[in-house]
Amino acid sequence: MKSIAVIGGGITGVTTAYALAKRGYSVTLLEKHRYAAMETSFANGGQLSASNAEVWTHPSTLVKGLKWMLKSDAPLLVNPKPSWHKLSWFAEFIANIPNYRQNTIETARLAVAAREHLFAWAEAEGVHFDLKKKGILHIYRDKAGFDHAGEVSKLLAAGGLLRRAVTPTEMRAIEPTLAGNYYGGYYTESDSTGDIHLFTNGLAAAAERLGVTLLFGQEVRSLRSDGQTAVVSVADETGVQERRFDGLVVCAGVASRELAAQLGDRVNIYPVKGYSITVNLLDEQSRRAAPTVSLLDDETKLVTSRLGPDRFRVAGTAEFNGYNKDIRADRIQPLVDWVKQCFPGVSTRQVLPWAGLRPMLPSMLPRVGRGRQANVFYNTGHGHLGWTLSAVTADMIADVVAQADEQAIQVGAAPGNQLFPLRA
């Protein structure tokens, strides 16, 4: 394969295009928006958080989901209206509960490996993205939550990540601006934060310098492949046209499910909506009162990042409500209230709300590997850890493409379908 189409211009697509270009492929990235990172990669929580690698396939998730179903401001909200997609997804989610331990360890291992790639790429390409290497502090208000975090820490350690328990006194030493009463916390010094939108656009520019063709305003209408040639039908301001490539990689977030079906593959991604607010720190008092260390509040499922001197990002919650991008006031208000409770000195006079759809697979692990056709590949379904895992899965899928080329040369024909194991 000489020419590769990458479908999707979010963090996963851009990192994939970059990794393929570094291996010498002629890469064309196709994105429907005018710019990179305009959907789920626009305003997420900002955490590069190996410490948040615990997968959701735990029995407690189902209990909380049922308990909160009719509570509009709940951290986890499931629209009770049934659909075959939602039912099939939750059935597979439940079937993956026995894999909770294994998948948490695997996710932690991938997240740790991803750091090396992401930081190296940013340094090599001069990408500035408000990076802060000040760690992430998980906060707990009761013993039950703290004790569960202790068990999770054992799984993270098995995946290569060390974090330490801290007392309320130590928590305040780590982040003096945090208000409230807490049972304890866990601090991961090796984690960091940054602006995903800045990083994605900076790496897209670097990929373009490496020869990647960035085509924006390209709405992918259909995909097909015969194993030798991949055909992408796209619509832009000039009309609909077909583009031909030797291969393609689907990195299309929540659109990946529909595109995969056209290619004969099943990628059961469900769109899980998350919300964020960006608090503009307009005065000196707010800038002093806002935290510089990133936080994760397990009870409310909210995360924070300080982006530069004058922006404070708060993000989280999970909403199972189909392909719905509405920004609901009753879902944004709890984020604003949380800021007022935990950081009362921060003015919320100017708050920018946002919502995005996380592409989640029932296993909570991304799909990184080959499709039914020999020249079709997937790097998608990263859920709430797309930013954290993107660099390593991009490197992995670039290796898969290269291996497919080598195998085809060795046997004189394209090999059959195989899944690439999640290995860093």
C-alpha distance (Angstrom), angle and dihedral (degrees) to the residues before:
residue distance angle dihedral
M1 . . .
K2 3.76 . .
S3 3.82 103.2 .
I4 3.80 121.5 47.0
A5 3.80 129.0 -174.3
V6 3.78 116.7 -150.0
I7 3.81 112.0 -158.4
G8 3.79 111.5 -149.0
G9 3.79 135.4 35.4
G10 3.78 101.4 -142.4
I11 3.80 125.5 106.2
T12 3.82 92.9 -71.9
G13 3.79 95.9 48.3
V14 3.80 95.0 45.1
T15 3.80 94.4 48.0
T16 3.82 89.1 47.0
A17 3.80 92.3 50.7
Y18 3.80 90.2 48.9
A19 3.82 93.8 48.8
L20 3.81 91.6 48.9
A21 3.80 92.5 47.6
K22 3.81 89.5 52.0
R23 3.80 87.0 58.1
G24 3.79 92.3 53.3
Y25 3.80 102.1 -101.3
S26 3.79 123.3 144.3
V27 3.80 99.6 -119.0
T28 3.80 130.6 -167.6
L29 3.79 117.4 -171.7
L30 3.82 116.4 -156.1
E31 3.81 119.1 -160.5
K32 3.80 128.6 169.9
H33 3.81 95.8 -146.1
R34 3.81 126.0 72.7
Y35 3.81 91.0 -112.9
A36 3.78 140.4 26.0
A37 3.80 122.5 -91.4
M38 3.81 98.5 20.4
E39 3.81 99.1 138.7
T40 3.82 128.2 34.5
S41 3.81 90.6 -6.8
F42 3.80 93.0 55.5
A43 3.82 107.1 83.4
N44 3.79 112.5 -4.6
G45 3.81 125.6 150.5
G46 3.79 92.2 -78.5
Q47 3.78 96.4 -132.9
L48 3.79 123.0 140.7
S49 3.75 87.0 -160.5
A50 3.76 122.8 173.0
S51 3.81 84.0 163.5
N52 3.83 88.5 67.0
A53 3.80 92.5 58.2
E54 3.80 95.3 113.0
V55 3.79 106.5 120.9
W56 3.79 119.4 -132.3
T57 3.82 96.4 -125.0
H58 3.80 93.0 106.8
P59 3.83 123.6 121.6
S60 3.81 90.0 -119.5
T61 3.81 89.9 65.0
L62 3.81 90.9 62.6
V63 3.80 91.9 46.9
K64 3.80 91.9 51.3
G65 3.80 92.2 45.2
L66 3.80 92.1 55.0
K67 3.81 93.0 43.7
W68 3.81 93.3 50.3
M69 3.82 98.6 38.8
L70 3.82 94.8 108.5
K71 3.81 96.6 35.1
S72 3.81 107.9 97.6
D73 3.81 95.0 -160.0
A74 3.83 95.7 46.0
P75 3.82 118.4 132.6
L76 3.82 88.5 -125.8
L77 3.80 115.6 37.2
V78 3.80 125.5 179.7
N79 3.79 119.4 -170.2
P80 3.83 102.4 -133.8
K81 3.80 92.2 -145.9
P82 3.82 104.2 113.3
S83 3.79 127.2 -130.0
W84 3.78 130.3 170.2
H85 3.80 90.4 -118.5
K86 3.80 93.0 53.0
L87 3.81 93.7 43.9
S88 3.80 93.6 49.0
W89 3.80 91.0 46.7
F90 3.80 93.9 51.7
A91 3.80 91.3 45.2
E92 3.80 89.3 56.7
F93 3.80 90.4 42.5
I94 3.81 89.9 57.0
A95 3.80 90.5 46.0
N96 3.81 88.3 56.6
I97 3.81 94.7 55.4
P98 3.84 90.9 95.8
N99 3.84 87.3 57.7
Y100 3.82 93.5 55.8
R101 3.80 95.0 108.3
Q102 3.81 96.8 42.4
N103 3.81 94.3 45.3
T104 3.80 93.5 47.5
I105 3.80 90.6 53.0
E106 3.81 91.3 46.8
T107 3.80 92.5 48.8
A108 3.81 91.3 50.3
R109 3.79 91.0 50.1
L110 3.79 91.7 51.1
A111 3.80 92.2 46.7
V112 3.79 92.3 52.7
A113 3.81 91.0 48.7
A114 3.80 91.7 48.1
R115 3.80 92.6 63.3
E116 3.78 93.2 65.5
H117 3.80 92.1 54.8
L118 3.80 97.6 42.3
F119 3.79 97.1 47.6
A120 3.81 92.0 43.8
W121 3.81 92.1 50.7
A122 3.80 92.6 47.3
E123 3.79 92.2 50.1
A124 3.80 94.5 44.8
E125 3.80 93.3 48.9
G126 3.80 98.9 36.6
V127 3.81 93.6 -119.0
H128 3.80 112.3 170.2
F129 3.79 116.2 -162.8
D130 3.82 109.3 156.3
L131 3.80 91.1 -89.3
K132 3.80 115.0 -170.8
K133 3.80 119.2 -174.5
K134 3.79 96.6 -166.4
G135 3.79 99.5 118.5
I136 3.80 131.4 -119.6
L137 3.80 124.9 -85.3
H138 3.83 118.0 -153.0
I139 3.80 111.3 -154.7
Y140 3.83 128.0 -154.4
R141 3.79 129.6 -170.6
D142 3.82 97.9 -166.9
K143 3.78 141.3 34.1
A144 3.82 95.0 -111.5
G145 3.78 93.0 59.4
F146 3.79 92.3 43.2
D147 3.82 92.4 49.6
H148 3.82 91.8 49.6
A149 3.80 88.4 51.5
G150 3.79 88.5 54.9
E151 3.80 90.3 57.7
V152 3.81 90.8 46.6
S153 3.81 89.3 51.6
K154 3.80 89.3 61.0
L155 3.81 90.0 56.0
L156 3.80 92.0 46.6
A157 3.80 89.6 50.9
A158 3.80 89.4 52.9
G159 3.81 86.3 55.5
G160 3.80 92.0 51.9
L161 3.81 100.8 -96.1
L162 3.77 122.9 121.5
R163 3.80 123.0 -161.4
R164 3.78 129.7 165.3
A165 3.76 135.3 -137.1
V166 3.81 115.0 -116.5
T167 3.78 133.3 -165.4
P168 3.81 123.5 -125.7
T169 3.82 88.1 -101.1
E170 3.80 91.0 52.8
M171 3.81 90.3 46.4
R172 3.79 90.6 58.2
A173 3.79 90.6 47.9
I174 3.81 89.1 53.4
E175 3.84 93.8 45.7
P176 3.83 112.1 12.5
T177 3.83 94.6 -178.1
L178 3.83 94.4 64.3
A179 3.82 112.5 110.9
G180 3.80 127.8 -162.5
N181 3.80 139.5 55.3
Y182 3.80 120.1 -68.8
Y183 3.78 136.8 -178.9
G184 3.79 92.3 -144.9
G185 3.76 144.9 -63.7
Y186 3.79 148.3 -134.3
Y187 3.78 121.7 -122.1
T188 3.81 125.2 -157.1
E189 3.79 107.4 -167.8
S190 3.81 94.0 -175.2
D191 3.82 95.1 60.9
S192 3.79 122.6 92.6
T193 3.80 145.3 -178.0
G194 3.78 139.0 -132.3
D195 3.77 145.8 153.6
I196 3.80 108.5 -78.5
H197 3.81 92.9 -163.6
L198 3.81 93.0 54.4
F199 3.79 92.2 45.6
T200 3.80 94.9 48.3
N201 3.79 93.3 49.9
G202 3.79 92.1 44.4
L203 3.79 92.2 51.4
A204 3.82 90.6 45.0
A205 3.81 88.0 58.0
A206 3.80 89.6 48.9
A207 3.81 90.8 49.6
E208 3.79 89.4 51.4
R209 3.81 89.5 53.3
L210 3.81 87.0 54.3
G211 3.80 89.9 55.6
V212 3.81 103.0 -92.2
T213 3.80 112.5 148.7
L214 3.80 108.5 -133.6
L215 3.79 112.0 -157.1
F216 3.79 113.6 -175.1
G217 3.79 127.6 -177.4
Q218 3.81 88.3 41.1
E219 3.81 113.6 136.3
V220 3.79 109.2 -162.2
R221 3.80 107.4 -136.3
S222 3.79 99.7 176.6
L223 3.79 144.9 -9.3
R224 3.77 131.0 -152.4
S225 3.79 137.1 167.1
D226 3.78 138.1 -175.2
G227 3.79 92.7 -163.7
Q228 3.80 93.0 -97.0
T229 3.80 104.1 52.3
A230 3.80 127.9 30.2
V231 3.80 116.9 -152.5
V232 3.80 120.7 -158.1
S233 3.80 119.0 -168.3
V234 3.80 110.3 -155.2
A235 3.77 135.4 178.1
D236 3.80 124.8 -149.0
E237 3.79 136.6 153.2
T238 3.83 90.2 -67.1
G239 3.81 94.9 54.3
V240 3.80 135.9 -101.9
Q241 3.78 121.7 -31.9
E242 3.79 139.1 165.5
R243 3.78 123.6 -122.0
R244 3.80 122.5 -164.6
F245 3.78 126.8 -148.2
D246 3.78 138.5 169.2
G247 3.79 89.8 -120.1
L248 3.78 144.4 -12.1
V249 3.80 140.2 -144.4
V250 3.80 119.3 -150.8
C251 3.83 110.7 -142.0
A252 3.78 96.6 152.3
G253 3.81 102.6 132.0
V254 3.80 113.1 -143.5
A255 3.83 90.4 -1.6
S256 3.81 90.0 63.2
R257 3.80 93.7 86.7
E258 3.80 94.2 60.5
L259 3.81 93.5 41.8
A260 3.81 91.7 48.8
A261 3.81 90.5 52.8
Q262 3.82 89.4 57.3
L263 3.80 88.0 55.3
G264 3.81 93.9 48.9
D265 3.80 96.1 -102.9
R266 3.78 132.3 119.9
V267 3.79 114.4 -137.0
N268 3.80 104.7 165.6
I269 3.80 99.9 -156.1
Y270 3.78 118.7 163.7
P271 3.83 121.7 -161.0
V272 3.82 108.1 -120.4
K273 3.78 109.7 -170.9
G274 3.77 120.6 -136.8
Y275 3.79 128.9 -175.5
S276 3.77 134.0 -147.4
I277 3.76 139.7 -179.3
T278 3.77 125.8 -155.0
V279 3.78 110.1 -151.3
N280 3.79 111.7 -154.1
L281 3.79 107.6 -141.7
L282 3.78 98.0 -141.5
D283 3.79 100.5 170.6
E284 3.77 137.8 41.7
Q285 3.80 93.5 -111.4
S286 3.82 91.2 57.0
R287 3.78 91.7 47.1
R288 3.81 90.6 52.8
A289 3.82 93.1 44.1
A290 3.83 96.1 50.0
P291 3.81 118.0 90.2
T292 3.79 123.2 -108.9
V293 3.82 94.4 -165.6
S294 3.80 114.9 75.3
L295 3.80 116.9 -115.1
L296 3.79 136.7 -157.1
D297 3.80 116.7 -163.5
D298 3.80 105.6 -160.6
E299 3.80 94.8 -167.7
T300 3.80 95.4 56.3
K301 3.84 94.8 27.2
L302 3.81 91.4 -128.6
V303 3.79 128.5 141.6
T304 3.79 131.3 -166.6
S305 3.78 138.7 -154.9
R306 3.78 132.3 -177.2
L307 3.79 106.0 -137.6
G308 3.76 109.0 -163.9
P309 3.81 120.7 -44.8
D310 3.79 98.8 -54.2
R311 3.82 109.7 36.1
F312 3.80 130.0 75.3
R313 3.82 118.0 -172.3
V314 3.82 123.0 -158.4
A315 3.80 117.7 -178.6
G316 3.75 143.1 161.3
T317 3.81 146.4 86.8
A318 3.79 124.3 118.8
E319 3.78 125.5 -123.5
F320 3.81 124.4 -173.0
N321 3.78 100.2 -159.1
G322 3.81 106.6 127.1
Y323 3.80 124.4 -110.3
N324 3.77 93.1 -21.3
K325 3.80 119.6 139.8
D326 3.80 98.3 177.0
I327 3.80 114.8 137.5
R328 3.80 102.8 -133.7
A329 3.79 119.2 -155.0
D330 3.82 91.8 -146.3
R331 3.81 89.4 57.4
I332 3.82 95.2 45.4
Q333 3.81 96.1 47.6
P334 3.85 94.9 68.4
L335 3.81 88.8 57.6
V336 3.81 91.5 52.5
D337 3.81 90.9 45.5
W338 3.80 90.4 50.8
V339 3.81 90.7 55.4
K340 3.82 90.7 50.3
Q341 3.82 90.8 48.9
C342 3.81 99.8 44.6
F343 3.81 99.6 30.7
P344 3.81 106.5 25.9
G345 3.80 93.0 168.8
V346 3.82 91.9 63.7
S347 3.78 114.8 95.7
T348 3.81 114.0 -132.4
R349 3.79 91.8 -166.9
Q350 3.82 91.0 118.7
V351 3.80 115.2 36.0
L352 3.81 124.5 161.5
P353 3.84 112.7 -153.4
W354 3.81 123.9 -153.2
A355 3.81 139.7 172.4
G356 3.79 131.0 -161.9
L357 3.80 137.6 177.3
R358 3.79 116.4 -117.8
P359 3.83 113.2 -148.7
M360 3.81 103.2 -130.2
L361 3.78 130.8 -177.6
P362 3.82 119.4 -158.1
S363 3.82 92.2 -113.6
M364 3.84 90.9 52.8
L365 3.81 87.8 -130.1
P366 3.82 120.3 111.0
R367 3.78 122.6 -112.2
V368 3.80 105.0 -112.9
G369 3.77 113.7 167.6
R370 3.77 149.4 51.6
G371 3.76 131.1 -32.1
R372 3.78 131.8 -141.5
Q373 3.79 91.9 -80.3
A374 3.80 117.7 65.6
N375 3.80 94.3 -123.4
V376 3.82 98.2 45.1
F377 3.79 122.1 94.6
Y378 3.81 137.7 175.3
N379 3.77 134.0 -146.6
T380 3.78 103.9 167.0
G381 3.80 146.4 102.3
H382 3.82 98.8 71.1
G383 3.81 94.3 149.4
H384 3.80 115.6 -168.5
L385 3.83 92.5 -10.4
G386 3.79 102.0 59.2
W387 3.81 93.0 117.6
T388 3.81 91.7 44.9
L389 3.82 97.4 47.5
S390 3.81 101.5 31.1
A391 3.78 100.1 97.8
V392 3.80 96.7 50.2
T393 3.82 96.1 43.8
A394 3.82 89.4 48.5
D395 3.78 89.3 54.3
M396 3.79 90.5 46.4
I397 3.80 95.5 51.2
A398 3.80 90.8 47.0
D399 3.81 87.0 55.8
V400 3.82 90.2 49.5
V401 3.81 91.1 53.6
A402 3.80 91.1 48.6
Q403 3.81 91.5 48.2
A404 3.80 90.7 50.3
D405 3.79 89.0 54.8
E406 3.78 92.4 49.8
Q407 3.81 92.8 47.9
A408 3.79 92.1 48.9
I409 3.79 90.8 52.5
Q410 3.81 92.5 47.7
V411 3.80 96.2 51.3
G412 3.79 96.3 31.5
A413 3.80 92.1 -123.7
A414 3.79 139.9 62.1
P415 3.83 112.8 -80.0
G416 3.76 123.9 -123.2
N417 3.76 128.2 -99.8
Q418 3.77 118.4 -61.4
L419 3.77 134.5 160.3
F420 3.77 117.6 -125.4
P421 3.80 111.8 -132.3
L422 3.78 117.5 -120.7
R423 3.77 99.7 -101.7
A424 3.76 128.2 148.0
